[in-house]
């Protein structure tokens, strides 16, 4: 309960800082709504009792009019202070403030988040929950204020006022009202916590099915599924998995429905029993007809509803439920962030050193590197090769600081990588990844994001495109660098795979980065085409330190040194000629691929 009230205090503080009137409105509307019920009990009793007097001529109708007016006001007030005011002002205003307050913080956090969380299932579950709107943390935070704090205030006033009137009739009636409700609480205790545990399991399943559902409606997947005729099969998988989820959900509903039925049975018997007791008191002369009717109505309507006694259990239980999802905010904001040093100057040279680096992939027990050690000299061009799964791309992620080693050191220019500031790191590396991003923005912006400080510098963008030989792409487009790319928008122009690769390479050349990295962005091309692009990239990166990641070895002959990774270590290093002369893993791999680079029966050496 302490954590619940702490959450409410935090949320009220956020709302009050932005809109004090909103917080006042929440409390005033709840107080008015809660006070209406006990006041209505008294007014209704007067309406019945005095109405009989008016009908018998013992009281003039003029004295009866104020009670009728008050009756009408009390009948209309819940609609005004409750649903109308809440739905038209409190709910949208509350949602807007909470969304605004958290969204900016969330996006800033996402920018600082350590990359490893994006490849960790548990972390991604947390991220997914805080960014969901329908039943995620944002919705829970909003519900805690606009629904449950109002219900608590309303239930307190309704219950206190009604119990006072019931106790004024006979004190022992309080026992007949409260004892069965206490029994109901015992039966249903822990219900909301159990519901959350069950729903959490379904949220995990829904996320998996949601990913599959998004794939089935994605343009790229639709095209391939249609060509392979796989759509019906994949839709069938989606239906089977979702049906399985629904069957499990039905079991959960049936299990907890029994608790609800038991609780409703106790409530029904209690209401009927108390109504009979009130009727007995009336016949014995201990209760007026008006109070009999009013108390009977409130017992069958408000007292045991969400605005009465059950409002307290709803507040505690549902608040705890929503608190669990709201706490995803706490977990999200506590996720570890990237750590940068304070060194804000570029080094004098750009030598790269890995010294006894050990690394285990986050969230798994898979050890990727076991004492990885090598050096890339300043201005040197090297190839990193190895079988699939040997960690070539992981090594690049370590170099870029996306992952941090378990032990060992990574140095650039003789200084620890961790000592550099974020600004320096962004100026050091120009990477081109295998899964490079195709932004649905203009051609110029697609290149310019490589150096955000120069995104409006057309000369820098054209210079980068010229180096990457992507200037002919701009010349072929209707609006040049201003052409919107991609098919997400009606006026967007899509490009060929090769053109997109040129743009990605141009992006890496933005800002004149001293260390260029090519991480298999051409793996979708045939080996000969890939080799030509690597050869061109090597010429483009003159006077720069360059790292080429590839599992196709035809492009390795253009580099000064080749490092062969196997078993988490460098097992061979040297030039192409040296490694071929020694034999071993590199020679075996190259010879197995030799036919890829043959044309007309003769090996093509143009790239050598």
N, C-alpha and C positions, 0 to 999 in steps of 0.2 A: 504493500500500500504506500510505503514511503516513496518508492520510485514512481508510482502513479501520480501522487500529488506533486512531485518534483517536475514531472512532465507537464502537468497542467499549469504549474507556475511559470515554466519556461515558455509555453505556448501563449499564455495570457500576456506575458511580458512582451513577446514579439508583436502581438496584436495591439496592445496598448501603446507601444512606441510609435506605431504607424497611425492608428485610429482609436483614440480613447473613446470616441462616441460609439464605436462598434462594441467594445467591451461593456460599456454602460448599457447598450441596447440588449446584449445577451442577458445580462442580469435583470434588467427591468422587465423584459418580456417574460423571463422565467418566473419572476416574482408575481407578476400579474396573472400569468397562466395558473400558477400553483395556488394563488389565493382565491381564484374564481370558484374552485370546487367547494371549500367549506362555506364560503359566503353564499353560494348557490343553495347549499343545504338549508340554511336559515331562510333565505328568500323564498325558496320553493315551499317550505313548510308554511310560511306566512301566506303565500298565494292560495294554498289549499284551505287553511284555517279561516282566513279572512274572506275568502271567496264564499264559504258557506254562510258567513255572517251577512255578506252583501246579498246573497240569494234569499236569505230569510228576512231581509229588510232590517236587520239589527244594526247595519252599518251603511252609511251613505257611500255611493260608488266613487264620489270625488276623493274620499280618503283612501280608496283602493288603487287609484291611478298611479301614485308614486311606486307602489310595489310592482305593478305591471310594467312600468317604464324600466325599473331596475331589473326585472326579469328579462326584458328584451335586450338590455345592454349586456347583461351577463351571458346571454345566449350568443350574442354577436362578437363579444370581446375575444373569445378563444381563436376565432377565425382571423381576427385582425392582429392580435399580439402573437399568435402562434404561427399557423401555416403561411398566411399571407406575408407577414413581416419577415419571417424566417426565410421563406423561399425567394422573396423579391429583393431582400437586402442582406440579411445576416449570412446566408449560405454563400452567395456569389462573392460577397466582399471578403468573407473569411477565407475562402478558397484562393482568391486572388492574392491576398496578403501572404498567406503561408507559402503559396507557390512561388511568389516573387522573392520572399525572404530566403527560401531554401534553394531555389533553382540557381541563383547566382553563386551561392556558396558551393553547391554541388558541382557546377561546371568548373569552378576554380579548383576544387578538390580533384576532379577528374584530370585536370591539366597537370597537377602535381603528383598524381598517383604513380607508385612504382609500377613499371610495365608488367612485372611478373604477375600482378593481380589480374591482368587481362587474359592471362593464360591459366588461371586457377579457377576451377569450377565453383568452389565455395565463395570466392570473392565475386565471381560473376553473378552468382545468385543474389548476393547482397546488392550489387550494382543494379541488377534487374528490378529488385523490389523497390528501391528508392526512386527509380525512374518510371515505375508504373503509375498510372493515374487512377484506374478503375478500382483496384483493390489493394493498392500498394501503400507505402508509408505516407505519401502525401494525402491520400484519401483518409487514412486513419487519423492523421494529425488534425485534419479538418473536422472529422466526426467527433473527436474528443471534445472539441470546443462547442461546435454548433448544435450537437445532439446531447451528449452525455452530461456535460456540466449544466446544461439547461434542465435536463431530466432530474439531476440531483437536487437542484434548487426547487424545481416544481414538485418533486416527490416529497421533499421535506415539508413544504408548506401545506400541500394537500393532505398528507398523512397526519401531520400534527393537528391541523384544524379539524379534520374529520374525526380523529380519535378523541379529541377534546369533547366534541359533541356527543359521541357515542358514550364516553365515560361519564358525561353529565347525566345521561339517562340512567345507567347502572354501571358501576365501576367494573363489575365482573364481566361485562360484555367485552372489555378490552382483552381478557384472556381468551375468549372464544374467537376473537378476531386474529390475535397475534400468534397463539400457539400453533394452529394449523399452518400458518405461513412459515414459522420456524421449521416445522417438519418438512415443508416443501423445499426450504433451503438446504436441509441435510440431504435430501434425495438428489437434488440437482447440483450440489457443490462440486466444483472442479469442472463443470460442464464446458465453460468457455475455454479453459486451458486445454481440455481434451479436444475441443473443436479446433483450436489453433494447431495442435500437433497433427491432427488429421488433415487440415487444410494446407498445412505446410508441405505435406507429402504430395498433395494434389497440385500445389503451385509448382513443385519441381517437375511433375509430369507435364503440366500445362506448358512450362517453358520448353520442354523437349518437343512437344507436339507443335508448339508455336513456331519453333525453328523449322520443322518439317513443313508446316503449313505455309510459311513464308517462302520456302524453296519452291513449293508447288505453284505459287502464284508469281514468282519472279520471272522476268522476261527471258533471262539466260537459261533458266531451268526448263521453262515451258518449251523453248525452241528445241533443246536436246531431247526432252522427254517425248516430244511429238515425233522427232526424227527416229527415235528408237522404239516408239510405240510403248513407252514405259509408263505413261500417265496413269492408266487404269490400275496398273500394278501398284504404283506408289500411293495412289489415292486409296486403294484397298488396304495398304499397310496403315495409312493414317486412320482410316475408319476402324480397323481392328484394334489399334492401340487406344484410340479414343473410346471405343466401346468397352474395352477392358477397364479403362479408367472409370467410366460411368458405372460399370457393374460394382466396382469397389466402392464408389461413392454411394451407391444405393445401399450397400451393406452398412456403411457408416450412418446413413440417414435412418435406417431401420433401428440400428442400435440405440441411437440417441432419441429417436421418436418415443421409445418406451418410457424414457425419463420424462419427456414432455407430457405424455398421456397420464402418467402417475401424478405429476404436478397439477395438471388440469383437473384431474379427478378430485384431488384434495381441495383445490380451489372451489370447484363446483359444489361439493358437499358442504364446505364451510359457508359459502354464500347462502345456500338453501337453509342451512341450520340457523344462521344468524337472522335471516328473514323470518323464520318461524318464531324465534325468540322475541323479535320485535313485535310480531303479530300477537303473541301471548301477552306481552306487556301492554299492548293497546287494549286488549279485551279486559285486562285487569285494571284499566284506568291509569296506568303509569305512563302513557304516551299519547300525544295528540295524533289525530289522523294525518295532519300535515307533516309532522316529524316522522311518523311511520313511513309514509310514502317517500319522503326525501331521503331518509337514511337507507331505506330498502333500495332505492335507485342508485345511490352512491356505492353501496356494497356490491351491487351487480355490475357496476360500470367502472368508476374511477378508482376506488380504494385498492383493488387487487390488480389494477392495470399498470402500465409502464409509468404513468404519472402519479402512482400511489406507492403502495408497499413494494411492488415488484420493481419500481424504479431504482430502489437501493441495490437490489441484487443485479439488475441490469447495469447499473453504474459500475459496480465493483467488477462484475464478470466481463462485460463488454469493454470496459476501460482496459482491463488486463489484456484482453484479446487484442484490442487496437494498439495497446502499449507494446506488445510483442512486435507488431509490424513497424510501429513508430521507432522502436529501438534499432531497427535496421539503419536509421539515420545515424545513431550513435556508432554502430559498427562500421558504417561506411566512412564516417569522418575520422574514425580511429585507424583506418587502413594506413599502412606505412607509405611514406612519400619518398620521392627521389631526393637524394642528398647530394648537394653540390659543394665544392670547395669555394674558397675566397680568392683563388689565384685568377686574376682578370687579365692576364697578358698571354699572348700567344708565345709558344716556345721558339727558340732560335732555329731548331731543326725539327723534323717530323719523323724521327725514328720511333718505331713501335716495338715494345718489348712485352712479351708474356713470360712471366717467371714462375714456374711451378704452380700453375693455376689448376685448382680443383673446383669442380662445379657439379652439383646435383640438380636435376630439373625440378623447379618448384612444384610442390604438391605430389611428387612421386619419389620413389626410391631409386630412380634411374640415375646412375652416375655417368655424366657425359664426358667430363675431362678428369684425368688422373695424373696430374703433373705436367700439364701442357706448357711447353717452353719453346719459344722461337723469337727471332728478331727480324724485323723488316727495316732495312736501312733507309735513311733519308733519300727521297727521290727514287727509291727502288720500286720495281714493279714485280709483284709476286703472284703466284697462283696457289690457292688452297684447294687441294683435291682429296678425294676419298670416297668410299662407298656411301650410298644413301644411309642416313641415320647416324653418321659418324660425328655430327655436330658442327658442320661447316657454318651453317647459318647461325647456330647458337654462339659460335665464336665471335661472329660479327656483332651480335646483340650484346655480348660482353664488352667488346671494344667500344661500342656506342653508349655503353652505360645503361642499356635497357635491363640487363641482368647484372648482378654483382657476384663475383666468385665467392665460393665458400672459404677459400684460402688462396694465398699466392698474390702476386702483384701484376698489375697492368700499367705500363708507363708509356707516355707519349712525350717525345723530346726530353727524356730523362726525368720527367716529373710524373708522380702518381696521377693516374686518370682522375681519381676521386678529388684531387686537389684543385682541379679546374672548375671555374664557375660555369653556370649554364650557358652564359653568353659566349664563352670561349669554346665550349664543346660544339655549339651550333655553328661556329665559324671554322671548326677544324675539319668536319666530315661532310662529304657529299656522297651519300649512299643512293644506289639504285637497286631496289629490291625485286625479287621474283614476282611478288604480288603488289607491284607498284600501284599507286592510287590513281584512278581516273576521275578527277573532280568535275562535277557538273557546273563549271564556271567557264569564263572565257579562256582562250588559248593563252593569252598573256598572263592571266592569273594562275593558270596551271603551271606555267614555268616560274612565275614570280614567287610562289609560295616557298621556293627553295631558299629564298633570302627575303624574309618578310619586310625587312627594312627597305628593300629596293623593289617592292612589288609594283610601284607606280613609275619606276625608272625604265622607260622604254629602251633606252640605249643599252642598259645592262641586260635586259631581257633579250633583245636582238643579238647581243654579243654571245650570250649563253646558247641561244638557238643556233647561231652560226657555228659555234664550236661543235655542237651535237649534230650538225647538218640537218637541223629541223626547220631552217628558214624557208625551205621549199614547201613545207607543210603550210606555213602562214600564207605563202604566195598563192596556194591553191584554194584557199578558203575565201568566201564572199566578203567577209569583213576583216580579213587578216587576223591580227592578234586579238581583235575585239570579238571574234566569232565565238558564240556560246557552244561548248562541246558537250557531247553526251545526248542521250535520247530521253532524259527525264523531263525535258521541257519541249514544247512544240517546235520552237525555232532552233533547237540544238542540232548540231552536226556531229555524227559519229565518225570515228577515224578507224583506219586499219590497225591491226596489231603492231605492225612495224612503225607506223606513225606515232602511236602512243608511246612506243619504246623510245623513240627519238625525243619526245617531249619529256619523258621521265629522265633521260640522260641530260637534257638541257637543264632541267630542274636541279640536278646535282652540280652543274657548272655555275649556277647562280652564286654570287658572292666570292668567286675565285677561291674555293675551298682547297686547302693544301693536300688533303688526303681524300682520294676518291675510291669508292667501293662499288664493285659490280657483283651483285649477289644473284646470279642466275636469272636475270630478268628476261633472257632470250630462250629459256628452256622450252618454250612452245614452238620455237622455230626448228627447222631441220639443222643438222650439225654443221653443214657448210655455211648456211646463212648466219648461224650463231658465231662461227669462227671469224667471219668477215667483220661482224659488228665488234667483236672483242679486239680484233686487229685495229679497227678504226678508233675504238675507245682508247687503246694504248697510245696511238698517235695524238689523240686529243688531249691526253693527260700528260703531255710532255712537261718535264720539270716538276712533276708532282709525285707524291708517294701514292701508289695505286695497288689495290688488292682485288684480285679476280677470284670469285668463288664459282666453281663449276664441277660437274661430274663427267663432263665431256672433255676429253683431254686434247682435242685437236687445237684448242686455243692456247694451251699452256706454253707452246714453244715461243710465243712472243714475249714472255716474261723473263726476268733475270733469274728468278729463283722459284722453284716449285717445292711446296711443303705438302707432304702426304700424311694425312691424319688416319690413324687406326687405333682402336682400343683406348681412345681418350688421350693419345699422345702423338707427337710428330715422330713417325718411324723412318722417314726418309726426307732428305732435302738436297737440292742441287739443281743444276740446269737440266733441260730435257735430255741433252746428249749425255750428261753425267749419269743421270738416273737410268737411261736406257742401257748404258754400258755396264752398270752394276747389276742389272736384273732386279728381281724382287717384285713387290706389289705394284709399283708404278708401271714398270715394263709390262707386267701381265695385264694391267688394266688398259694400257695404251694399245697393246697388240690385239686385245679383244675388240677394240673400237676402230681399228685401222680401216676396215672396209667402209666405215661411214664417210671417210674423207678420200675415197678413191673415185676417179672419174675415167671411164673408158679403160679400166684395168690398170691405170697408173695413179699412184698416190699424188694428190694435189699438195704442193708445198707453198702455194702462194701466200699462205698466212704465216709461214715460218719466218 
